Amino acid sequence: MVHIANVKVRPRKVTTPVPCRSELVAMLGCWAATGDVLSTDPNRCKMVAETLFQCMRTAPVAGKPHKPAINYHLSKLSKKAK
């Protein structure tokens, strides 16, 4: 048996939950299995695409809300103009 002194173990990275993960996996699996990437055939991927669409419509937004960068850029322009 090998003895290793001073072994350091990193903690696992905290992963954020991904909304609609299972629906997206099902969609990609359907595309890979059938080749119906436009999801038009009702017998193949259309129902899976509808499920993913409904999930994405109702999924909560993770993280901070996105601020538009236009105000930042306008303030930079106004400082240069002076």
Number of C-alpha atoms within 10 A of each C-alpha: 3 4 6 6 6 6 7 6 6 6 6 6 6 6 6 8 8 11 15 18 12 11 19 18 13 17 22 16 14 19 18 11 11 12 13 14 16 10 19 12 12 9 8 17 23 18 15 20 22 14 15 19 15 12 16 15 8 10 12 11 10 10 7 6 7 6 8 8 8 9 10 10 10 11 11 11 11 9 8 8 7 5
